């Protein structure tokens, strides 16, 4: 569901995606896709309007937090690898991970990994917005008219493409 009619003062609009097939396990590629989607609105805004606004504030925060979590808590960094940098005891008690005291050089490397994830996903989002610009323009036009689009509207705009299964199909294509 995509809407610009939220009825809320603090939300100009949002995209609600369907539930993952396996909602109990999230893979690294799914997390990266999530970050790409979160950055997509900012990219689209920049390309369509020519500048960015505060509208993507929450998405940027969430993308940054996901990237941080991948590197610091899940051992998904390319350079730092299989290591966590949070204090799990505090995480359980406070329901919010706290970074262990680390030296400045390591903190800089962690930040580099987080920035690398964000930069890579930003480039992918830019490529997708460029590739699907005509569909994006159709979506904007339809949103201005209807205020809310459901999955069937989006599917129609994209010529019947089923995005829900496209990741697994892409993985199968890479394997062959």
C-alpha angles and dihedrals in degrees: 000000000000119000142173091181103079100145086218126115095218099047123064092185143317147203118234114194130202121268115270117257090241103033093178098061124047117190129214091251090052091052090050090049089051090054091048091052091048090053093043096082092053091048092048091048091051093049097043102037096027095236140047129252136195089268093098095050096111093043091051091049091050093046090050092048093049090050091048091048092050092054102034103033109021103040092236098133117121096221104027095040127171102018136099124219101194131089104247094197092059090043091060095042099044100027089230124088117242121204114242114239104276134174121261095251092056092045089054091051090050090050090049091054092048091049091047091055091048093046093049093049091046090056091049091049090050091051092049093048089050092045094049099033094125091053091046090053090050090050092051091049093049092045091053088053102040101022090213131052126196129204093272092055091052092045090052092049089053094049097258096307112160105221095179091073099030095096094055091044090051090051090051090050091052091050094054 
